[in-house]
Amino acid sequence: MITIWDRQTRLICDWFLLKKRGEVLMKFLNCSHLTVPIQLCGDKKIQKINLKHLGKDKPTDVISLQYFPTTVAGVVPSLEHKDKVLGKIYFGMNVIQKQSDQL
C-alpha cells in the first residue's frame, strides 16, 4: 500500500497517478502487503531530512529510508511488527521541478 502526504504548496501533483504507479511496482516486486509512505516536501523539510539522515545540509530531489537495518537485494524482509512499513520516500518537489525545467 502506498500512502501520500503532500506537505508542500508550490506544485500540483497527481496523487492518484503516483499512488497507482507505486502500487503496481509494489505488486510487481511481490510486496503489496507492505506499506510505503511517500511525503512530498518543500526545500526546508527535505533539507532538514537530508541533514538528519545523510549529513548533507542542502535540499535534494529524493530520499528513501529503509526501516530495516539488514536487507538483501531482491528479498522482501519478513515483518513482525504490526504496521508493516517497509520504509519511507521523501520527494523534494522544488528540486524536482528545477531539474525538470533543465531537461
CYANA upper distance limits for C-alpha pairs under 8 A (distance plus 0.5 A):
  1 MET  CA     23 GLU  CA      6.69
  1 MET  CA     26 MET  CA      8.25
  1 MET  CA     32 SER  CA      6.43
  1 MET  CA     33 HIS  CA      7.25
  1 MET  CA     34 LEU  CA      6.49
  1 MET  CA     35 THR  CA      5.10
  1 MET  CA     36 VAL  CA      6.87
  2 ILE  CA     19 LYS  CA      6.30
  2 ILE  CA     22 GLY  CA      6.98
  2 ILE  CA     23 GLU  CA      6.74
  2 ILE  CA     35 THR  CA      6.29
  2 ILE  CA     36 VAL  CA      5.64
  2 ILE  CA     37 PRO  CA      6.24
  2 ILE  CA     38 ILE  CA      7.59
  3 THR  CA     19 LYS  CA      7.70
  3 THR  CA     35 THR  CA      7.92
  3 THR  CA     36 VAL  CA      7.03
  3 THR  CA     37 PRO  CA      5.17
  3 THR  CA     38 ILE  CA      6.47
  4 ILE  CA     15 TRP  CA      7.71
  4 ILE  CA     19 LYS  CA      7.83
  4 ILE  CA     37 PRO  CA      6.40
  4 ILE  CA     38 ILE  CA      5.22
  4 ILE  CA     39 GLN  CA      6.23
  4 ILE  CA     40 LEU  CA      8.08
  5 TRP  CA     37 PRO  CA      8.25
  5 TRP  CA     38 ILE  CA      6.78
  5 TRP  CA     39 GLN  CA      5.22
  5 TRP  CA     40 LEU  CA      6.68
  6 ASP  CA     39 GLN  CA      6.36
  6 ASP  CA     40 LEU  CA      5.19
  6 ASP  CA     41 CYS  CA      7.28
  7 ARG  CA     39 GLN  CA      7.39
  7 ARG  CA     40 LEU  CA      6.16
  7 ARG  CA     41 CYS  CA      5.77
  7 ARG  CA     42 GLY  CA      7.59
  8 GLN  CA     40 LEU  CA      6.83
  8 GLN  CA     41 CYS  CA      5.63
  8 GLN  CA     42 GLY  CA      5.59
  8 GLN  CA     93 MET  CA      8.20
  9 THR  CA     42 GLY  CA      8.32
 10 ARG  CA     42 GLY  CA      8.30
 10 ARG  CA     94 ASN  CA      8.21
 11 LEU  CA     93 MET  CA      7.57
 11 LEU  CA     94 ASN  CA      8.29
 14 ASP  CA     18 LEU  CA      6.84
 15 TRP  CA     19 LYS  CA      6.47
 16 PHE  CA     20 LYS  CA      6.52
 17 LEU  CA     21 ARG  CA      6.56
 18 LEU  CA     22 GLY  CA      6.58
 19 LYS  CA     23 GLU  CA      6.62
 20 LYS  CA     24 VAL  CA      6.76
 21 ARG  CA     25 LEU  CA      6.74
 22 GLY  CA     26 MET  CA      6.67
 23 GLU  CA     27 LYS  CA      6.61
 23 GLU  CA     32 SER  CA      7.31
 24 VAL  CA     28 PHE  CA      6.69
 25 LEU  CA     29 LEU  CA      6.67
 26 MET  CA     30 ASN  CA      6.65
 26 MET  CA     31 CYS  CA      5.72
 26 MET  CA     32 SER  CA      5.43
 27 LYS  CA     31 CYS  CA      6.39
 27 LYS  CA     32 SER  CA      5.36
 30 ASN  CA     76 VAL  CA      8.27
 31 CYS  CA     76 VAL  CA      7.21
 33 HIS  CA     84 LYS  CA      8.37
 34 LEU  CA     84 LYS  CA      5.80
 34 LEU  CA     85 VAL  CA      6.37
 34 LEU  CA     86 LEU  CA      6.65
 35 THR  CA     83 ASP  CA      8.30
 35 THR  CA     84 LYS  CA      6.55
 35 THR  CA     85 VAL  CA      5.12
 35 THR  CA     86 LEU  CA      6.42
 35 THR  CA     87 GLY  CA      8.19
 36 VAL  CA     85 VAL  CA      6.39
 36 VAL  CA     86 LEU  CA      6.27
 36 VAL  CA     87 GLY  CA      6.12
 36 VAL  CA     88 LYS  CA      6.08
 36 VAL  CA     89 ILE  CA      7.81
 37 PRO  CA     85 VAL  CA      8.29
 37 PRO  CA     87 GLY  CA      7.67
 37 PRO  CA     88 LYS  CA      5.59
 37 PRO  CA     89 ILE  CA      6.92
 38 ILE  CA     88 LYS  CA      6.50
 38 ILE  CA     89 ILE  CA      5.32
 38 ILE  CA     90 TYR  CA      6.32
 38 ILE  CA     91 PHE  CA      8.03
 39 GLN  CA     88 LYS  CA      8.36
 39 GLN  CA     89 ILE  CA      6.85
 39 GLN  CA     90 TYR  CA      5.33
 39 GLN  CA     91 PHE  CA      6.74
 40 LEU  CA     90 TYR  CA      6.49
 40 LEU  CA     91 PHE  CA      5.40
 40 LEU  CA     92 GLY  CA      6.85
 40 LEU  CA     93 MET  CA      6.83
 41 CYS  CA     45 LYS  CA      6.36
 41 CYS  CA     46 ILE  CA      6.39
 41 CYS  CA     90 TYR  CA      7.29
 41 CYS  CA     91 PHE  CA      6.36
 41 CYS  CA     92 GLY  CA      5.51
 41 CYS  CA     93 MET  CA      6.40
 42 GLY  CA     46 ILE  CA      6.86
 42 GLY  CA     92 GLY  CA      6.29
 42 GLY  CA     93 MET  CA      6.45
 42 GLY  CA     94 ASN  CA      6.59
 43 ASP  CA     47 GLN  CA      6.41
 43 ASP  CA     59 PRO  CA      5.88
 43 ASP  CA     60 THR  CA      8.30
 43 ASP  CA     92 GLY  CA      6.82
 43 ASP  CA     93 MET  CA      8.13
 43 ASP  CA     94 ASN  CA      6.82
 43 ASP  CA     95 VAL  CA      7.97
 44 LYS  CA     48 LYS  CA      6.70
 44 LYS  CA     59 PRO  CA      7.62
 45 LYS  CA     49 ILE  CA      6.84
 46 ILE  CA     50 ASN  CA      6.46
 46 ILE  CA     59 PRO  CA      6.04
 46 ILE  CA     60 THR  CA      7.09
 46 ILE  CA     90 TYR  CA      7.65
 46 ILE  CA     91 PHE  CA      7.99
 46 ILE  CA     92 GLY  CA      6.19
 47 GLN  CA     51 LEU  CA      6.62
 47 GLN  CA     56 LYS  CA      8.25
 47 GLN  CA     57 ASP  CA      6.55
 47 GLN  CA     58 LYS  CA      5.45
 47 GLN  CA     59 PRO  CA      4.65
 47 GLN  CA     60 THR  CA      7.33
 48 LYS  CA     52 LYS  CA      6.64
 48 LYS  CA     57 ASP  CA      7.82
 48 LYS  CA     59 PRO  CA      8.45
 49 ILE  CA     53 HIS  CA      6.48
 49 ILE  CA     54 LEU  CA      8.31
 50 ASN  CA     54 LEU  CA      5.72
 50 ASN  CA     55 GLY  CA      6.86
 50 ASN  CA     56 LYS  CA      6.06
 50 ASN  CA     57 ASP  CA      7.04
 50 ASN  CA     58 LYS  CA      7.45
 50 ASN  CA     59 PRO  CA      7.48
 50 ASN  CA     60 THR  CA      7.86
 50 ASN  CA     63 ILE  CA      7.83
 51 LEU  CA     55 GLY  CA      4.80
 51 LEU  CA     56 LYS  CA      5.11
 51 LEU  CA     57 ASP  CA      5.37
 51 LEU  CA     58 LYS  CA      7.79
 52 LYS  CA     56 LYS  CA      8.45
 59 PRO  CA     92 GLY  CA      7.53
 59 PRO  CA     95 VAL  CA      7.60
 60 THR  CA     92 GLY  CA      6.35
 60 THR  CA     95 VAL  CA      6.54
 61 ASP  CA     91 PHE  CA      6.23
 61 ASP  CA     92 GLY  CA      5.03
 61 ASP  CA     93 MET  CA      7.34
 61 ASP  CA     94 ASN  CA      8.37
 61 ASP  CA     95 VAL  CA      5.73
 61 ASP  CA     96 ILE  CA      5.85
 62 VAL  CA     89 ILE  CA      7.63
 62 VAL  CA     90 TYR  CA      6.13
 62 VAL  CA     91 PHE  CA      5.17
 62 VAL  CA     92 GLY  CA      6.45
 63 ILE  CA     89 ILE  CA      6.29
 63 ILE  CA     90 TYR  CA      5.62
 63 ILE  CA     91 PHE  CA      7.19
 64 SER  CA     87 GLY  CA      7.72
 64 SER  CA     88 LYS  CA      6.26
 64 SER  CA     89 ILE  CA      4.86
 64 SER  CA     90 TYR  CA      6.77
 65 LEU  CA     87 GLY  CA      5.89
 65 LEU  CA     88 LYS  CA      5.74
 65 LEU  CA     89 ILE  CA      6.86
 66 GLN  CA     86 LEU  CA      6.84
 66 GLN  CA     87 GLY  CA      4.67
 66 GLN  CA     88 LYS  CA      7.07
 67 TYR  CA     85 VAL  CA      7.82
 67 TYR  CA     86 LEU  CA      6.45
 67 TYR  CA     87 GLY  CA      5.40
 67 TYR  CA     88 LYS  CA      8.33
 68 PHE  CA     77 PRO  CA      8.44
 68 PHE  CA     86 LEU  CA      8.02
 68 PHE  CA     87 GLY  CA      8.33
 71 THR  CA     75 VAL  CA      7.76
 71 THR  CA     76 VAL  CA      8.41
 71 THR  CA     77 PRO  CA      7.24
 72 VAL  CA     76 VAL  CA      8.40
 79 LEU  CA     84 LYS  CA      6.43
 80 GLU  CA     84 LYS  CA      8.04
 91 PHE  CA     96 ILE  CA      8.26
 92 GLY  CA     96 ILE  CA      6.71
 93 MET  CA     97 GLN  CA      6.53
 94 ASN  CA     98 LYS  CA      6.78
 95 VAL  CA     99 GLN  CA      6.67
 96 ILE  CA    100 SER  CA      6.66
 97 GLN  CA    101 ASP  CA      6.69
 98 LYS  CA    102 GLN  CA      7.04
 99 GLN  CA    103 LEU  CA      7.36
